[in-house]
Every structure is written in structure tokens, then in C-alpha cells.
């Protein structure tokens, strides 16, 4: 999945999402729905330079390197991460467009309830 495919989507509170849009968005949300993967995205995004070596990410979890690599592969396949192999190590960076697309889904415009009393 590419993050550019998500740019077409309006916020969930806007117009109803088409079946095609829902099919594009669901894998991205599914990838983020795992606590380990969500934390990996957060760790990478917060790293110096916006990227992190898989060797550094392993130390943040009590999981095997193979398990961490699996989670990173899921995030990469979903279009959330870019990766760059440097020698024996792989560096991951968050794709800003992908996170922006997710944020757009949950961007809710303020609603003004005309029936509510004015606090003035």
C-alpha cells in the first residue's frame, strides 16, 4: 500500500468513505493497531534525524530481533516506514505523508451546537 493512496480520503466525520477508500485505509490502521508496532513508529519518529537503526530498536523491547524485524516489515509493507540498508544494518524512517494521511482521517472540524447556551 502506498501512502499516496490515502491522500484521497476525507476525515471520517466528513463524507462517507467509499468501499475502495476503506480497503486502502484498513491495512494501515491494522498495522498501527499493534502496541509493539505503534511504539516502533513512535520510537523511530522521535529518534535523532527521524530515523533509527534496527540495532537500536531491539534494545527497547524484550523481544527477539526476528520479532522486531517482522513488525518493522509489516510497517514498511503498509507504507508507514522507509528503509535504507547501510552495510549490515537497516535504518528505518517514518514516512511523513503516511502519518499525515492517518491524521487526516481523525481530523474533526469543530461542531457548533446552536442549541447549547452561550457561555457569555
Buried (B, 14 or more C-beta within 10 A) or exposed (E): BEBEBBEEBBBBEEEEBEEEBEEBBEBBEEBBEEEBBBBBBEBBBEBEEEBBBBEBBBEEBEBEEEEBBBBBEBBBEBBBBBBEEEEEEBBBBBBEBBBEBBEBBEEEEEEEEEEEEEEE
